[in-house]
Every structure is written in structure tokens, then in C-alpha cells.
Amino acid sequence: MGSSFININVHLIFHTKSNGCTIREEDLSRVFHYIGGTIRSMAGHSYMVGGRPDHIHILASLPATIRLSDFVRDIKSNTSKWIKGTNLYYSDFSWQEGYGAFSVSESNKDTVINYIANQKEHHRTHSSLEEFCQFLKKHGANVEEWLRRNSDSN
């Protein structure tokens, strides 16, 4: 085999810093588009970006040349700098430390895209913390341990 084929789809979730400002509803689509552009600039593919004022969901392909932690760091860093420059309201904006990264098979990609697209409806009945804990549980994490370790990380 002379060449490589890499297809790594990842569902990322990260939150705004809890004691900082959130993204205004009217600015969400601009933020989603900016994140998509940031991913493309790193040679990734953004399948869907969505979320709510306090958190973001991304389904993207991870570029073969970039480690996941660097990919997320660059998305968060570039987006945070850009958001702060858009309006004085965002002068104290920052993302919370950490993130969730969940692998997504090619056969499940459309399901995740639809899930991200329907965040507004989903969060009528679930908080972002409840949602994240559901993801942790689904992927085999010890939710109680995670909550204990992260109770004061904001």
C-alpha cells in the first residue's frame, strides 16, 4: 500500500467560561461560520457547527497533520480573539478550559449533523451540563468522577 487514507470525524463540545459572557443569540450564526472557516484554514472539513449561547458543537474531520489537542486549542484561541474584536460586549469573552471529543463513524455522521442542527430545540428540555453528562455516560466515562473533578474548574 503506497498511500494512506485517513478519515477521522470528531464531535467536539466546549463551553463558554461560566463566569464570563455568553454568545448573544443574534451572533451565533457568525460565530459558527467563523469556526467553520478556522477549521478549513487548518485543512479540516467542517460538517456542522452549532450550539447555544453557552456552548458549541462541532462535527469536523481532523486533519491528518494536526493533533486533536492542537486542533481544539487553535479553534478556541482563534475564535476567542475574533469574538473579542467584534463588539465591546465580548471584551471579557473566553472559552472554558477543556472540551469533549467524541469519535463519529462515517455511518453515523448524518445523525450527529442533525443533532447539532437541532440544538435550540434540544435545549428546551436539557441543560448543557445534562447534555454533556449524557455524552460522557454514552461513551463510558464515569460521570460522577468527571463532575467531582470539574466542579470548580470554571
Salt bridges, closest charged atoms under 4 A:
GLU25 OE1 - ARG52 NH2 2.72
GLU26 OE2 - ARG24 NE 3.68
ASP27 OD2 - ARG24 NE 3.08
ASP54 OD1 - HIS55 ND1 2.79
ASP70 OD2 - ARG67 NH2 3.11
ASP70 OD1 - ARG73 NH1 3.03
ASP74 OD1 - ARG73 NH2 2.98
GLU106 OE2 - LYS109 NZ 2.74
GLU121 OE1 - ARG124 NE 2.95
GLU131 OE1 - HIS55 NE2 3.06
GLU131 OE1 - HIS57 NE2 3.05
GLU131 OE2 - HIS122 NE2 3.69
GLU131 OE1 - HIS123 NE2 3.06
GLU145 OE2 - ARG148 NH2 2.61
